[in-house]
Amino acid sequence: MPTFPLLFDLATQRPTTRDVAKAVKDGGAAALTGADHRADDARYQEVTCRSALNRVAGMPFKWTLNPYRGCTHGCHYCFARRYHVQFEMNAGDEFASVILVKHNLVVVLARELDKPSWTRELVAFGTATDPYQPIEGHYKLSRGAIQAMTKGRTPFGLITKGPMIVRDIDVLADHARAARSTIYMSVPTVDEDAWRQLEPGTAHPLKRLRAVRELIDAGLNAGVLMAPIVPGFSSSRSKLERTVKAIADHGARFVGCNVMYLQDGTRDHFVQFLEREFPALRPRMEKLYRKKSPPEAYRKEVKAMVSVLQRRYGMARREDASPAGGAPSPDGPTGETQVGFAW
Ligand code: SF4
């Protein structure tokens, strides 16, 4: 019978993420007795972070920034699902329903950016979860982080599926005058069936593209990542073409893409999702995903297809268009341009 004292303290204190991990390990997510239940049925647990910027290796950027852990957008392919396991929470339902909120992130970030040792390297904003998921409307941590990076003249690349970003056009414009920034709106497909099946908590793809239009009209450097393209769901030629055309029609400055990869808890979740909702697809998916990614030949073939579409609709490829360099992508590990169009 666990008697971990934080089961009681969490109701009155703001624990660290380590405290939360310990509490959940002993008592499950139900141990988060101080978590705030909201109308969306998710629970929000405020945590105290000791650092805001996280140093990472093996990526096209060295620093990441994530105000939230867990994401109510709940995309079934989300590679960040596996990171929730670090907090002793599962990569399935709890990833989308138990959200950790770093309530002190902006203060800590400002302190880090103010250090003489900070060399204003590119920050990848939103690599683990979406900085404009619905709870941002309440906490405004992403807005505060942008303001801190403006003051600290720190460049960033931000990726989101949240049209709420247009709320912050004023602070994004201020930032653009102080440092480089690139906004990557994630729109893997405009196909309604694939959207409903794969991204249950996200805004409609066209709403995201309209947000891109607003960002562009405000003079911001914004484009779209078709990330990830999911074989069997959003990978047909016709779906790819409709998506690239819609992206071009909304004035995006660039488009990039990658093919879904599956690893650890994300793989487990996705296989369970397929088994539950689309059992007929599972054998083909397992054949294609013997490893984390589909075979290179597959990725090369589809990359060529999307390149054709990019040229057809006059779109710049992401790497041609991004002054900020490599994209932070919660939908892919390396920021490589990888695409898919068929099984
Ligand atoms: S892919 Fe992005 S929007 Fe979807 S659940 Fe993951 S972090 Fe959230």
Residues whose N, C-alpha, C, O or C-beta is under 5 A from the ligand:
A	BS01	SF4	C71 H73 G74 C75 C78 A128 T129 D130 K161 P330
